[in-house]
Amino acid sequence: MSEPRSHYATTRPAARGYRVEFDGRSIVESHDAIELREHYAGKDYPPVVYFPAAAIAGLETSASARTTHCPIKGDASYLNCGDVVDAIWCYREPLAGVAAIEDHYAFDPGKGFRVVAVD
């Protein structure tokens, strides 16, 4: 009998739309987002919303040199958004368990971005 995984992630298509607000204005909105939820040591964390590439196409972005590695998602690449450095991340080749987030983008709430649900 195998031991249950203590750290893993699940994805699902968002049941509603989401938008990203920054500096008091809406900058991105999509009804095709993916919700990724991490599960660790018996805890379920709030979902991180990943937006499809088409949703961020109108933003002023530039590539960042920053990369990170997550053992359950893979290697993340970052984008600067306007003057905000490392504002957005993406898994261009995510691990198999979270393949749904391939070429989807998440915004860093620690950089002033706020993701809100919309109807």
HELIX and SHEET records of a PDB file:
HELIX    1   1 ALA A   53  ILE A   56  1                                   4    
HELIX    2   2 ALA A   96  ILE A  101  5                                   6    
HELIX    3   3 PRO A  109  LYS A  111  5                                   3    
SHEET    1   A 3 HIS A   7  PRO A  13  0                                        
SHEET    2   A 3 ILE A  34  TYR A  40 -1                                        
SHEET    3   A 3 LYS A  43  ASP A  44 -1                                        
SHEET    1   B 7 HIS A   7  PRO A  13  0                                        
SHEET    2   B 7 ILE A  34  TYR A  40 -1                                        
SHEET    3   B 7 VAL A  48  PRO A  52 -1                                        
SHEET    4   B 7 HIS A 104  PHE A 107 -1                                        
SHEET    5   B 7 VAL A  84  CYS A  90 -1                                        
SHEET    6   B 7 GLY A  74  CYS A  81 -1                                        
SHEET    7   B 7 THR A  61  CYS A  70 -1                                        
SHEET    1   C 3 ARG A  25  SER A  30  0                                        
SHEET    2   C 3 GLY A  17  PHE A  22 -1                                        
SHEET    3   C 3 PHE A 113  VAL A 118 -1                                        
END                                                                             
